Structure formats: structure tokens, C-alpha cells
Amino acid sequence: MTTTPTTSRPASPGPASPGTAGQAVSLPDEGHVSAAVADVLAERAGHLFGLMGNGNAHLISRLTRRGFPFTSARHEAATVAMADAYHRATGGVAAATTTYGAGFTNAYTTLAEARLARIPLVFVVGDAPAGGRRPFDIDQAKAAEAAGVTTLVAGPDNAAAVTHRAFDLALQTVQPVVLAIPYDLATAPLSAQVPLEPLPAKPAWPAAPDELDRVATLLDSAQRPLILAGRGVLLAGAAAPLREVGDRLGALFMTSVMAANAFSSEWDLGIAGGFTRSHRLTVARQADLVLVVGASLNTFQTRYGTLFPADARIIRVDNEPDAGQNAGGEYVRADILPFIEGLLERVPAAASPTWRDLVPEVSGTDFRSSNPVEDPVEFGPDGRLNPRAVVAALDRILPAERSVVMDGGHFIGWAPMYLSVPDPHAMVLVGTAFQSIGLGFGSAAGVSAARPERTTVLVSGDGGGLMGLSDFETFLRATRRGVVVVLNDSAYGAELHQYAAKGLHDRAMLIDEVDFAAVGRGLGADGIKARTLSDLGLLEDWLATHDDGVFVLDVAISQKVITEFMAESLAAKG
């Protein structure tokens, strides 16, 4: 949908630049629509990610002239990917910008990803002239609408307030918003402002006392309660009280990948779904009641219906509409924090022994340990490295204070299984919602800008790495200290395991061997091609002697090893 609101909020064009003989001389990036948008953006966002063109040159100039943090991409797809990752790494609203036409369409994939992943960001774009489209213009608002994204339009009578509205709407809906600046209005002088109706309040979903009583009673009577938290718990600021509920019950915890380590508890079984470690999966399958808060129960989250016992009672609490992903469980629609606080008032401390007291005896192993590795052998059947052994070793080698960023692809199954992170904002997967690949270098650059004090670890495949290669340089430029790990099977691994295995010809699924470490060295990084586990020692040595810079580890992994999540998927499909 496209709306063009107006407002009573005054625009702030900023001070004029001093001229000679006491005369004030206006700069070309002040006193107009683009300047007003830029001033509000500087107030509402912490960073701008973009690529300059005719449609946004004045906006960017206004911000960079005043020293506002700006990271330029080399391909427009990375602009929104960087902003998306910046939000995931900080929790703050993000901002991106491109020019009109091809600039907008090049970023369309990452805009669709942000919409499906529900990322609050403002995407400022140039647009066709208000007076009518030119031969090379498209209807960008309709294109955005097709992806489920609202477009607002800035003009002389609303530039400042409509920018505030874009940020307010993004935060309220937890979704991206496009803010369009028509080409013929970009440098139009500001006019009198017209009042805008207030943004309607977001509906509240209070926790019903009888529902709270019922759920509290069920939790209290459970013998093996498990609590699964998703990103909704983080957005609601409810991780601490939810952990207290679990501690009172003697429950175990799990999280979605976007809430990894939200509980910071020794009783956390880790990420639920296709990334669950085998020795922890054995424990999860003993639960008799599962309380799912702020997370969906889609097929991947439930490991294609095999994560929990068939007779386990499942209760899902969220304030979003039930999308039918409830895996046969019960759905309670309520705002998360009031609901959890209501449970705290009703759930008594459980009598010993609790599940926590019994689980080591029942499982036969210590689920809190990172061992055993599911497949610890060094090489796969084809003589190339076993990715499970590689990534398990990297968990010990890489700095603990790290952000782990992943591209999309078959390789994605191993990093979330073996690489621990300090908090949920340190595990970033941009592309999975839209099932896209090639966004790794851009999203990792956004994380580096967001959390420069941490070592940024990008884990990519060779297919996605080649697709996003234009922003390899962006990552190097934006990163204080980083490691690029390319799990390189010389193939599109997902297609090999899904289709070549069924007899389809594999020519289009194979990729000539590329040495990403050599590419990185050409761009100014350090790095090696690793063909044995002992080669990882060179990365360890580099980390011990370098406080900044980027190391590229290209790992020649086996084409014959399949990830757990894909194996489960293929088994479910028969």
C-alpha cells in the first residue's frame, strides 16, 4: 500500500553555511526535502547503509557532511542486508538507502527477507517524479506492496514528519517501511506543514486470569517441563522472568536460532529444530509439557514433527495471530511480558526431585557438554574435510567474544550446532526467511558496524560467497577484526543432496574450485586454503598475534556429508 501522510511537526532544514562578508551561503544538501529526511534519520537511526545514486545523493551528502556513520555497499542488495543485520546485532531500528529503479530492484530480495523475518528498518529510496514516471521508472510502491511492505512518500509539506512516521511504523509493526523521495521533489524547498492523524495504537492482548491459572496448573503438574523461547521473548524483554519461571519448575530450556543463548543458563538444551545436537535431542524427546513463548512451531522448528514426543502437551503463547503453525498444540494469544509475569505470581517452586535432578541419569550423557561431536572423523568419504569436525574445532579456536554471521545454503546446518555465542544478538542469519543465499558479506559488514568490539565471524558456502562477492570488499572495509570461514564443497550442496541424489544430472550443481583465501589476500586480508584439521592451527596463530584485520579460511569440505536438518527434511518427504 502507498500512503502520503502530512504533518504538523516542523521540518528542520539545519543551519546555513557561512559565506563571505557576513553572507549566509546555502549548501546544495540543505533546506529541502532530502535534507529534512536526512535530519530526522540522523535523529532516529544510529547508522545508515546505502549506495549513492541520483535519487539519494543529496540525502547521503547531508549525512556524511555532518559525520553521521555511513557504510557504502558495492551492490544494492547489501544495503538492506547490512541494515537488517545491524538490527539483529543491536535490537535497534535500522536504516538503508538506494536510488530509484535498478537501485530499488537490486535491493528487492533483501527487502523481502526483512519483511518475512519481521525486521524493523526504514528503507529510503529515490522514486519516479511526482509528475509522472519516466520510461525507465517502475511502480516501486506496487512492487513493495507485493512483498507486503508499506510505502510512505516524502514531500515539501511532510518531509520531516513522514520520516518520523516511517520509523514509528517500523517499530510498531516490527516490519520494514519504504520511504520514497520522488525525483522532482528531492531538492524542492519545504512548505507549510499539514497536520497528520496520529498513528493508531497497537492493540493490546492482556493475559486472561483464567488462562494464566490453567497454564500455571499444567506447568506445576508436569514431570518434565521444557520451555522454548523465540525472538518474541527478546522483543518483549521477557527472557529474565521466563527463566525464573523455568528455574522454579526445574524445567529445561531451548530457544529458536534468533534467540540463541537468551537464557544464559546451564539448563539450556540449545537451539530447537534442525540445529539441535544429537545428545540434547535425546533429552528434549523426553519432555511431557512444552511451553513455547514467542516462537513459531513450523516444520523446521519442530524438526519435521520429531523434536518432542507425540504425547507431549504443547502450549504456545504469543501476541501475534496464530499462523496455523502450532504442531497440534494449544494456542494462547497474549502479550508476552504480562503473561510471563502473571505466571510468576502463580507458579510455586517445584518439590525435589525435578527433571533437572534426574536428567543426567535418564539421558546417559552430560547434555551441557559440547561433546560428543556427531561425526568426529577428519575426512569425508571423498577425502575432503568433514565439516562437522571442522566447525567443532573452530568453536574452540575462535574468540569467545564473537558475532557469528551466516549466509544461506546447505552448509548452514553446522555453524548453529557447534558455534556458541555470547547472546542472541550474536547469532545472525540473514536470508533464511526468504530462503536466499548470497547475503553473507553484506550482512556481516552490518554486524561489524554494529558490534566492532567483537570478532565478526562470517560462515559462508562457496555458492553464496560467489554470489555476494561484490561486498567482500565492504566487509573488509567495515570490519575491525574478523574471520571469514568458507565451507567450500565446490558445489551447490543443497541441490546435490536433494536432486542429484534422486538422479538429476549434476552439471549445473557443481562449481569449479575457488580459493576464497586467495581472493581475500588480493583484497588485503590474510588467509589460507585448509585441507587438513592441522591447517586450522594457522588461524589460531593469526588470532593470537592480530588484534585487527581479517583472516579468510577456505575449507575444502566433503560433498558427501549431509546436514542433519536436510536429512530430517528428506526423511519427512519420503
C-alpha positions as CSV (number, residue, x, y, z in Angstrom):
1,M,0.0,0.0,0.0
2,T,1.1,3.6,-0.6
3,T,0.2,6.5,1.7
4,T,1.3,10.1,1.6
5,P,0.7,11.5,5.1
6,T,1.3,15.1,6.0
7,T,2.1,16.5,9.5
8,S,2.2,19.5,11.8
9,R,5.7,18.6,13.0
10,P,8.0,21.4,11.8
11,A,10.9,20.4,9.5
12,S,14.4,21.3,10.5
13,P,16.5,22.3,7.4
14,G,19.6,22.9,9.6
15,P,21.8,26.0,9.7
16,A,23.0,27.7,6.6
17,S,26.7,27.7,5.9
18,P,28.7,30.9,6.5
19,G,29.7,32.8,3.4
20,T,31.9,35.8,2.8
21,A,31.3,39.3,4.2
22,G,28.7,38.0,6.6
23,Q,26.5,36.5,3.9
24,A,25.0,33.0,4.5
25,V,25.5,30.7,1.6
26,S,23.2,27.6,1.3
27,L,24.9,24.3,0.6
28,P,23.3,22.1,-2.1
29,D,22.3,19.5,0.6
30,E,20.3,21.7,2.9
31,G,17.0,23.5,3.0
32,H,14.9,20.9,1.0
33,V,13.0,17.6,1.2
34,S,16.1,15.4,1.2
35,A,17.8,17.5,3.9
36,A,14.7,17.2,6.2
37,V,14.5,13.5,5.7
38,A,18.3,13.2,6.5
39,D,18.0,15.3,9.7
40,V,15.2,13.0,11.1
41,L,17.1,9.9,10.0
42,A,20.2,11.2,12.0
43,E,17.9,11.6,15.0
44,R,16.2,8.2,14.8
45,A,18.9,5.8,13.5
46,G,22.4,5.0,14.6
47,H,23.9,4.2,11.2
48,L,22.9,4.4,7.5
49,F,23.8,1.7,5.0
50,G,23.5,2.5,1.3
51,L,24.7,3.1,-2.2
52,M,24.6,6.5,-3.8
53,G,22.8,7.4,-7.0
54,N,20.7,10.2,-8.5
55,G,17.8,9.6,-6.2
56,N,19.6,9.8,-2.8
57,A,22.7,11.8,-3.4
58,H,21.5,14.9,-1.5
59,L,20.3,12.7,1.4
60,I,23.6,10.9,1.8
61,S,25.7,14.1,1.3
62,R,23.7,15.8,4.1
63,L,24.6,13.0,6.5
64,T,28.2,12.4,5.6
65,R,29.0,16.1,5.7
66,R,28.0,16.2,9.3
67,G,29.9,13.0,10.1
68,F,26.9,10.6,10.5
69,P,28.0,7.0,10.4
70,F,27.5,5.7,6.8
71,T,28.7,2.4,5.2
72,S,28.6,2.2,1.4
73,A,27.8,-1.1,-0.2
74,R,29.2,-2.2,-3.6
75,H,25.9,-3.8,-4.6
76,E,22.4,-2.6,-3.6
77,A,21.4,-6.0,-2.3
78,A,23.9,-5.5,0.6
79,T,22.3,-2.1,1.6
80,V,19.2,-3.6,3.2
81,A,21.1,-6.8,4.2
82,M,23.5,-4.6,6.3
83,A,20.7,-2.7,7.9
84,D,18.8,-6.0,8.6
85,A,21.9,-7.5,10.3
86,Y,22.6,-4.2,12.2
87,H,19.1,-4.6,13.8
88,R,19.7,-8.2,14.6
89,A,23.0,-7.4,16.2
90,T,21.8,-4.5,18.3
91,G,18.0,-4.6,18.6
92,G,17.8,-1.0,17.3
93,V,15.8,0.2,14.3
94,A,18.0,0.3,11.2
95,A,18.1,2.4,8.0
96,A,19.2,1.8,4.4
97,T,19.1,3.8,1.2
98,T,19.4,3.3,-2.6
99,T,18.5,5.2,-5.6
100,Y,15.4,4.6,-7.7
101,G,14.8,2.0,-10.4
102,A,17.6,-0.5,-10.6
103,G,18.8,0.6,-7.1
104,F,15.5,-0.3,-5.7
105,T,15.0,-3.6,-7.6
106,N,18.6,-4.8,-6.8
107,A,17.7,-4.5,-3.1
108,Y,14.3,-6.2,-3.5
109,T,15.4,-9.6,-2.4
110,T,16.8,-8.3,0.9
111,L,13.7,-6.2,1.4
112,A,11.6,-9.3,1.0
113,E,13.8,-11.1,3.5
114,A,13.4,-8.2,6.0
115,R,9.7,-8.4,5.6
116,L,9.4,-12.1,6.2
117,A,11.9,-12.0,9.1
118,R,10.0,-9.1,10.6
119,I,12.9,-6.6,10.8
120,P,12.1,-3.0,11.7
121,L,14.0,-0.9,9.3
122,V,13.4,2.2,7.2
123,F,14.5,1.9,3.5
124,V,14.8,5.4,2.0
125,V,14.7,5.2,-1.8
126,G,14.6,7.6,-4.7
127,D,11.5,7.3,-6.8
128,A,9.9,8.3,-10.0
129,P,9.0,12.0,-10.3
130,A,5.7,13.0,-8.7
131,G,4.8,14.5,-12.0
132,G,4.8,11.1,-13.8
133,R,7.0,8.1,-14.5
134,R,9.8,8.2,-17.0
135,P,10.5,5.4,-19.5
136,F,12.9,3.7,-17.1
137,D,10.8,4.0,-13.9
138,I,8.7,1.3,-12.4
139,D,5.9,1.4,-9.9
140,Q,8.1,0.8,-6.8
141,A,5.2,1.1,-4.4
142,K,3.3,-1.8,-6.0
143,A,6.5,-3.8,-6.0
144,A,6.9,-3.1,-2.3
145,E,3.3,-3.9,-1.7
146,A,3.7,-7.3,-3.4
147,A,6.3,-8.1,-0.8
148,G,4.0,-6.9,2.0
149,V,5.9,-3.6,2.6
150,T,4.2,-0.2,3.1
151,T,5.5,2.8,1.2
152,L,5.3,6.3,2.5
153,V,6.1,9.3,0.3
154,A,8.1,12.4,1.4
155,G,7.2,15.8,0.0
156,P,7.7,19.5,0.7
157,D,4.8,19.6,3.2
158,N,5.6,16.5,5.2
159,A,9.3,15.5,4.8
160,A,10.3,15.6,8.5
161,A,7.1,14.1,9.9
162,V,6.7,11.4,7.4
163,T,10.2,10.3,8.1
164,H,9.3,10.1,11.8
165,R,6.2,8.2,10.8
166,A,8.3,5.7,8.9
167,F,10.4,4.9,11.9
168,D,7.3,4.8,14.2
169,L,5.5,2.4,11.9
170,A,8.6,0.2,11.5
171,L,8.9,-0.1,15.3
172,Q,5.2,-0.6,15.9
173,T,4.7,-3.3,13.2
174,V,8.2,-4.8,13.5
175,Q,8.5,-4.7,9.8
176,P,10.4,-2.7,7.1
177,V,8.9,0.5,5.7
178,V,9.9,2.1,2.4
179,L,10.2,5.9,2.5
180,A,10.2,7.2,-1.1
181,I,11.5,10.6,-2.3
182,P,10.2,11.5,-5.7
183,Y,13.0,12.6,-8.0
184,D,11.5,16.0,-8.8
185,L,10.8,16.7,-5.1
186,A,14.3,15.7,-3.7
187,T,15.5,19.3,-3.7
188,A,12.1,21.0,-3.5
189,P,12.0,23.7,-0.8
190,L,10.0,22.9,2.3
191,S,6.5,24.4,2.5
192,A,3.9,24.9,5.3
193,Q,3.3,21.6,7.1
194,V,-0.2,20.0,7.1
195,P,-1.4,18.1,10.2
196,L,-1.2,14.3,10.2
197,E,-3.6,11.9,12.1
198,P,-1.8,10.1,14.9
199,L,-0.7,6.6,14.3
200,P,-3.3,4.2,15.8
201,A,-2.1,2.5,19.0
202,K,-1.0,-1.1,18.6
203,P,-3.8,-3.5,20.0
204,A,-3.1,-5.0,23.4
205,W,-3.7,-8.6,24.3
206,P,-4.0,-8.8,28.1
207,A,-3.4,-12.1,29.9
208,A,-6.7,-13.6,31.0
209,P,-6.6,-14.6,34.7
210,D,-8.4,-17.9,34.0
211,E,-5.9,-18.8,31.2
212,L,-3.0,-17.9,33.5
213,D,-4.4,-20.2,36.2
214,R,-4.9,-23.0,33.7
215,V,-1.4,-22.8,32.3
216,A,0.3,-22.4,35.7
217,T,-1.6,-25.6,36.9
218,L,-0.4,-27.6,33.9
219,L,3.2,-26.4,34.4
220,D,3.1,-27.3,38.1
221,S,1.8,-30.8,37.4
222,A,4.3,-31.6,34.6
223,Q,7.1,-34.0,35.5
224,R,9.4,-33.0,32.6
225,P,8.6,-29.4,31.6
226,L,10.5,-27.7,28.8
227,I,10.4,-24.0,27.9
228,L,11.2,-22.9,24.3
229,A,11.8,-19.2,23.8
230,G,11.8,-17.4,20.4
231,R,12.6,-13.9,19.3
232,G,9.3,-12.6,20.6
233,V,10.6,-13.1,24.1
234,L,13.5,-10.8,23.3
235,L,11.3,-8.2,21.8
236,A,9.1,-8.3,24.9
237,G,12.1,-8.1,27.3
238,A,10.8,-11.2,28.9
239,A,13.8,-13.5,29.0
240,A,14.7,-12.9,32.6
241,P,11.2,-13.6,34.1
242,L,10.7,-16.6,31.8
243,R,14.0,-18.0,33.0
244,E,12.7,-17.5,36.6
245,V,9.6,-19.5,35.7
246,G,11.7,-22.3,34.4
247,D,14.0,-22.2,37.5
248,R,11.0,-22.5,39.8
249,L,9.8,-25.5,37.9
250,G,13.1,-27.2,37.5
251,A,12.5,-27.1,33.7
252,L,14.9,-27.3,30.8
253,F,15.2,-24.7,28.2
254,M,15.5,-24.4,24.4
255,T,15.5,-21.5,22.0
256,S,14.9,-20.6,18.4
257,V,18.0,-19.7,16.4
258,M,17.2,-16.0,16.7
259,A,17.0,-16.3,20.5
260,A,20.2,-18.4,20.9
261,N,21.5,-18.3,24.5
262,A,18.7,-16.0,25.6
263,F,18.5,-17.7,29.0
264,S,22.3,-17.9,29.6
265,S,21.5,-21.0,31.6
266,E,23.4,-24.3,32.2
267,W,20.0,-26.0,31.7
268,D,19.7,-24.8,28.1
269,L,19.5,-27.6,25.5
270,G,20.4,-25.1,22.8
271,I,18.7,-24.4,19.5
272,A,15.5,-26.2,18.8
273,G,14.9,-27.9,15.4
274,G,17.3,-28.9,12.7
275,F,20.3,-27.4,14.6
276,T,19.8,-29.5,17.8
277,R,22.7,-31.5,18.9
278,S,22.0,-35.3,19.0
279,H,22.8,-35.8,22.7
280,R,20.5,-32.9,23.5
281,L,17.8,-34.1,21.1
282,T,17.6,-37.3,23.2
283,V,16.8,-35.2,26.3
284,A,14.2,-32.9,24.5
285,R,12.3,-36.0,23.4
286,Q,11.6,-36.9,27.0
287,A,9.5,-33.7,27.7
288,D,5.9,-34.2,28.8
289,L,4.9,-30.5,28.6
290,V,6.4,-27.8,26.3
291,L,5.7,-24.1,26.8
292,V,6.6,-22.3,23.6
293,V,6.8,-18.5,24.0
294,G,7.3,-16.0,21.2
295,A,8.3,-18.6,18.7
296,S,6.6,-20.3,15.8
297,L,6.2,-24.1,15.6
298,N,6.9,-24.5,11.9
299,T,8.3,-27.7,10.4
300,F,11.9,-26.7,10.8
301,Q,11.5,-25.6,14.4
302,T,9.9,-28.9,15.3
303,R,12.4,-31.0,13.3
304,Y,9.7,-32.0,11.0
305,G,7.5,-33.2,13.9
306,T,10.2,-35.3,15.6
307,L,11.6,-32.8,18.2
308,F,9.1,-33.7,21.0
309,P,7.3,-36.9,22.0
310,A,4.0,-37.4,20.2
311,D,2.2,-37.4,23.6
312,A,3.8,-34.2,24.9
313,R,1.4,-31.4,25.7
314,I,2.4,-28.2,23.8
315,I,1.2,-24.7,24.7
316,R,2.2,-21.8,22.6
317,V,2.0,-18.2,23.8
318,D,2.4,-15.2,21.5
319,N,0.7,-11.9,20.8
320,E,0.8,-12.4,17.0
321,P,-2.1,-14.2,15.1
322,D,-1.8,-18.0,15.1
323,A,-0.5,-18.8,11.6
324,G,-1.5,-22.5,11.9
325,Q,2.0,-23.5,12.9
326,N,1.0,-25.0,16.2
327,A,2.0,-28.6,15.7
328,G,-1.2,-29.8,17.2
329,G,-0.8,-27.9,20.4
330,E,-2.8,-25.2,22.2
331,Y,-2.5,-21.5,21.3
332,V,-2.8,-18.7,23.8
333,R,-2.9,-15.2,22.4
334,A,-1.5,-12.7,24.9
335,D,1.2,-10.1,25.2
336,I,4.2,-12.0,26.3
337,L,5.7,-10.0,29.2
338,P,2.4,-9.6,31.2
339,F,1.6,-13.3,30.6
340,I,5.0,-14.4,32.0
341,E,4.8,-12.0,34.9
342,G,1.3,-13.5,35.6
343,L,2.8,-17.0,35.6
344,L,5.5,-15.9,38.1
345,E,2.7,-15.0,40.5
346,R,1.1,-18.4,40.2
347,V,3.9,-20.9,39.7
348,P,5.3,-22.2,43.1
349,A,8.7,-23.7,43.5
350,A,8.7,-27.3,42.5
351,A,9.4,-30.0,45.1
352,S,12.6,-32.1,44.5
353,P,13.5,-34.1,42.6
354,T,12.8,-32.1,39.5
355,W,13.7,-33.0,35.9
356,R,17.0,-31.2,36.4
357,D,17.9,-33.7,39.2
358,L,17.0,-36.7,37.1
359,V,18.1,-35.8,33.5
360,P,21.8,-36.9,33.8
361,E,20.7,-40.4,34.8
362,V,18.0,-40.7,32.1
363,S,20.0,-39.3,29.2
364,G,23.2,-41.2,30.0
365,T,25.3,-38.2,29.0
366,D,26.0,-34.6,30.0
367,F,23.9,-32.6,27.6
368,R,25.8,-29.4,28.8
369,S,29.0,-30.6,27.2
370,S,29.9,-29.7,23.6
371,N,30.9,-33.4,23.2
372,P,30.4,-35.8,21.6
373,V,30.7,-34.5,18.1
374,E,28.1,-36.3,16.0
375,D,30.7,-37.4,13.4
376,P,34.2,-36.7,14.6
377,V,36.3,-38.2,11.8
378,E,38.6,-35.8,10.0
379,F,37.7,-36.6,6.4
380,G,34.6,-37.5,4.4
381,P,34.2,-40.4,2.0
382,D,35.7,-38.3,-0.8
383,G,38.9,-37.4,1.1
384,R,37.8,-33.8,1.7
385,L,37.4,-32.5,5.3
386,N,34.4,-33.5,7.4
387,P,32.5,-30.2,8.1
388,R,31.3,-31.3,11.5
389,A,34.9,-31.9,12.7
390,V,36.0,-28.6,11.2
391,V,33.3,-26.4,12.8
392,A,33.5,-28.2,16.2
393,A,37.2,-27.4,16.2
394,L,36.5,-23.8,15.3
395,D,34.3,-23.4,18.4
396,R,37.5,-23.9,20.4
397,I,39.7,-21.8,18.2
398,L,37.6,-18.7,17.6
399,P,37.4,-15.9,20.2
400,A,34.6,-16.4,22.7
401,E,33.5,-12.7,22.3
402,R,32.3,-13.2,18.7
403,S,29.4,-12.5,16.4
404,V,28.6,-15.4,14.2
405,V,27.0,-14.4,10.8
406,M,25.8,-16.9,8.3
407,D,24.9,-16.8,4.6
408,G,22.3,-19.3,3.3
409,G,22.9,-22.7,1.9
410,H,23.4,-26.4,2.8
411,F,26.4,-25.6,5.0
412,I,24.2,-23.6,7.4
413,G,23.4,-26.7,9.3
414,W,26.8,-26.9,11.1
415,A,27.6,-23.4,12.5
416,P,24.5,-23.1,14.7
417,M,25.1,-26.6,16.0
418,Y,28.7,-26.2,17.1
419,L,29.5,-22.4,17.4
420,S,28.4,-20.9,20.7
421,V,27.6,-17.2,21.0
422,P,27.6,-14.8,24.0
423,D,23.9,-13.7,23.5
424,P,21.1,-13.9,21.0
425,H,22.3,-10.8,19.1
426,A,25.5,-12.6,18.2
427,M,23.9,-15.3,16.1
428,V,22.8,-13.6,12.8
429,L,21.2,-15.5,9.8
430,V,20.1,-13.1,7.1
431,G,18.4,-14.9,4.2
432,T,16.8,-17.9,5.8
433,A,13.3,-16.4,6.0
434,F,13.2,-15.9,2.2
435,Q,15.5,-18.9,1.6
436,S,18.0,-16.7,-0.2
437,I,21.8,-17.1,-0.5
438,G,24.5,-14.6,-1.3
439,L,23.8,-12.1,1.6
440,G,26.6,-13.1,3.8
441,F,29.3,-10.5,3.1
442,G,26.8,-7.7,3.3
443,S,25.1,-8.8,6.5
444,A,28.5,-9.5,8.1
445,A,29.5,-5.9,7.3
446,G,26.4,-4.7,9.1
447,V,27.2,-6.7,12.1
448,S,30.8,-5.4,12.2
449,A,29.4,-1.8,12.1
450,A,27.0,-2.7,14.9
451,R,29.4,-4.5,17.2
452,P,33.0,-3.5,16.4
453,E,34.3,-4.7,19.8
454,R,33.5,-8.3,18.8
455,T,35.3,-10.5,16.3
456,T,32.9,-10.9,13.4
457,V,32.9,-14.5,12.1
458,L,31.2,-14.9,8.7
459,V,30.4,-18.5,7.8
460,S,29.6,-18.9,4.1
461,G,29.4,-21.5,1.4
462,D,31.1,-21.2,-1.9
463,G,27.9,-20.7,-3.9
464,G,26.6,-17.9,-1.7
465,G,30.1,-16.5,-1.3
466,L,30.5,-16.1,-5.1
467,M,27.0,-14.6,-5.4
468,G,27.8,-11.9,-2.9
469,L,31.4,-11.4,-3.8
470,S,31.0,-7.7,-4.7
471,D,30.6,-6.9,-1.0
472,F,33.7,-8.9,0.1
473,E,35.5,-5.6,0.0
474,T,32.7,-3.9,2.0
475,F,33.2,-6.5,4.8
476,L,36.9,-5.9,4.9
477,R,36.4,-2.2,5.0
478,A,33.8,-2.3,7.7
479,T,35.4,-4.9,10.0
480,R,37.9,-4.2,12.7
481,R,38.7,-7.8,13.4
482,G,37.1,-10.7,11.5
483,V,37.3,-14.2,10.2
484,V,35.7,-15.5,7.0
485,V,35.1,-19.2,7.0
486,V,34.1,-20.6,3.6
487,L,32.8,-24.2,3.9
488,N,33.7,-25.0,0.3
489,D,32.4,-28.2,-1.3
490,S,32.8,-26.9,-4.8
491,A,29.1,-27.3,-5.3
492,Y,25.6,-26.1,-4.5
493,G,25.4,-28.6,-1.8
494,A,21.6,-28.4,-1.1
495,E,20.9,-29.3,-4.7
496,L,23.3,-32.2,-4.7
497,H,21.7,-33.8,-1.7
498,Q,18.1,-33.1,-2.8
499,Y,18.2,-33.6,-6.5
500,A,21.4,-35.3,-7.7
501,A,20.7,-38.0,-5.1
502,K,17.5,-38.6,-6.9
503,G,19.1,-39.0,-10.3
504,L,19.1,-35.5,-11.7
505,H,22.2,-34.5,-13.7
506,D,24.6,-32.6,-11.5
507,R,26.5,-30.4,-14.0
508,A,24.7,-27.2,-13.0
509,M,25.1,-28.2,-9.3
510,L,28.9,-28.2,-9.4
511,I,31.2,-25.2,-9.0
512,D,34.9,-25.1,-10.1
513,E,37.1,-24.9,-7.1
514,V,37.6,-21.3,-6.0
515,D,40.3,-20.3,-3.4
516,F,38.5,-17.6,-1.4
517,A,41.6,-17.1,0.7
518,A,43.5,-16.1,-2.4
519,V,40.7,-13.6,-3.3
520,G,40.8,-12.3,0.2
521,R,44.6,-11.8,0.1
522,G,44.1,-9.9,-3.2
523,L,41.8,-7.5,-1.3
524,G,44.2,-7.1,1.6
525,A,43.2,-9.9,4.0
526,D,45.2,-12.8,5.3
527,G,44.2,-16.4,4.8
528,I,44.8,-20.0,3.8
529,K,43.2,-22.9,2.0
530,A,42.7,-25.6,4.6
531,R,42.7,-29.3,3.6
532,T,43.5,-30.9,7.0
533,L,42.5,-30.1,10.6
534,S,46.1,-29.2,11.4
535,D,45.8,-26.3,8.9
536,L,43.4,-24.7,11.4
537,G,46.4,-24.0,13.6
538,L,47.4,-21.2,11.2
539,L,44.2,-19.4,12.0
540,E,44.8,-20.0,15.7
541,D,48.3,-18.5,15.4
542,W,46.9,-15.5,13.5
543,L,44.3,-14.8,16.2
544,A,47.0,-14.9,18.8
545,T,49.1,-12.3,17.1
546,H,46.5,-9.9,15.4
547,D,44.2,-7.6,17.2
548,D,42.7,-6.3,14.0
549,G,42.4,-7.4,10.3
550,V,40.5,-10.2,8.6
551,F,41.6,-13.8,8.1
552,V,40.0,-15.9,5.4
553,L,39.8,-19.6,6.0
554,D,38.7,-21.5,2.9
555,V,37.9,-25.1,4.0
556,A,37.8,-27.8,1.3
557,I,34.8,-29.8,2.8
558,S,33.3,-33.1,1.6
559,Q,30.4,-33.2,-0.8
560,K,29.3,-36.4,0.8
561,V,28.3,-35.2,4.2
562,I,24.7,-34.1,4.7
563,T,23.5,-31.8,7.4
564,E,21.0,-33.0,10.0
565,F,18.3,-30.5,9.0
566,M,18.4,-31.7,5.4
567,A,18.5,-35.3,6.3
568,E,15.4,-34.8,8.5
569,S,13.7,-33.0,5.7
570,L,14.4,-35.7,3.1
571,A,13.2,-38.4,5.6
572,A,10.0,-36.4,6.2
573,K,9.3,-36.2,2.5
574,G,10.0,-39.8,2.0
